[in-house]
Amino acid sequence: MTMNWPGRRDAGSGVHITGSGNQVNTGRVGGDQRQVQVTGGDAEAGRQRAVVQARLAELAAALDEHESELSNPSLARRTTARINEELTGTEPDRRRLTENLEDLNLAVGSVASVVTVVQALATAVAALHG
């Protein structure tokens, strides 16, 4: 498909747009060659981060409520803090988050209501990373 864009100083059929949206220059082409791609990723990522933060708040409340039942309450709190720290960074590391979620599961033990919140947090973190 050959496209001659208005406002460009094209030399006939120098600009081709492929089916995938890539621009291929096969001849002499003048003017601005930048392409702009707009996606909804930023809004979706922001929504997913909000869900994760809500799950962390639920987890903190569940840890408070069931502290005496947890396998290792101090480890659960430290791990939750590490997860929060990782998630508030500019680029959360998926491997560290996975390891911390595993540690959190061990620290929580078999307290069903807390395990449910940890699973919801893990699901939200997975959605954040796609």
C-alpha positions, 0 to 999 in steps of 0.5 A: 500500500503506497501512501503519500501524506499531505504536507510531506515533500514525497518523491512519488511512491517513497513511503509504504505502510505495511499491514502491521503499521510499519513505515517502509521508505523505499525511495527519496522521502522528505519531511518529518518521518516520525510515527506516533503510536497511541495506546491505552496502556498508561491508564490501564497500568494506573488502574492495575496499580490502584488495584494492587495498592488496594489489595496491599491495604486489605492484606495489612488489615488481615495481618492485623486481624489475624496476627496471632494465627500467622505462622510468622507475623514479623516475616509477613509484615517485612515481606508485605513491606518489600512487596509495597516497596517494589511496587512503588518503584518505577519498574517493579521486578517480577522475579522479586515480586514472585519470590516475596509472594512465595515468602508471604505465603509461607509466613501466612501459613494456613489462615484461610482469610489471609491466604485469600487476600494474598491470592488476590494480591498475587492475581493483581500483581500478575495482571500488572505484569501482563 
